[in-house]
């Protein structure tokens, strides 16, 4: 590199900080199957108050694909708990507001939770999930809920190795998005539900789907090959089969 070129090196260094490469490596989607989700959700003790709270928390987090802080910041007024019209209004990153529909079974679960933890006359500005603190309802911390989730994951891992020991809420978010894609939602719909500001962030779930399609095609091809008639065992080819040590009996 000549002296004149070296004098412009600072421009290259400055550009590297602000210009992204055209082809960034695809991020890995850390998600788990529906079966693993079911095993995980069996771990909270529904005979205890904390267990019932955690169960409702897990269901809502997975059912909506919300970020951890979004769930912990949720207020009573943000929930619409009416069957057929259930929804949650979320203020996400960049103060972007989005509405996520709630399935009827999730509405039922949240109604039970609200009755127990908020009573018949809940206050609109109260946090949905809270920590009792000197007659006040304080916001639950992210480390506290992450610790609870890892505790359940450790137990579930003994029954289903697919449940990761280093389980965190983002795995639930990725899993929900992956399952939405499997259920037929398009990438634009998933982008809106997750609150992504960039379409690029949602493209990782297309990769998951393409991989699943490829695996399905390969499985079908294997089944077709296995079901083909074994020509070396046909009566007219018996001598050939015997020559290669393949017998009909």
Protein Blocks (a to p, Z undefined) as FASTA:
>chain_A
ZZklmmmmmmmmmmmmmmccfbdcddddddddfklmmmmmmmpcckbmklmmmmmmmmmm
mmnopafklmmmpcfklpccdehiaccddddehhiacdddddfklmmmmmmmmmmmnojb
dcfklcfbdcdeehiacdddfklmmmmmmmmmmmmmmmomklcfkbcfklmmmmmmmmmm
mnopafklmmmmnopabfklmmmmmmmmmmmmmmmmmmmmmmmmmmpccfklgmklmmmm
mmnopafZZ
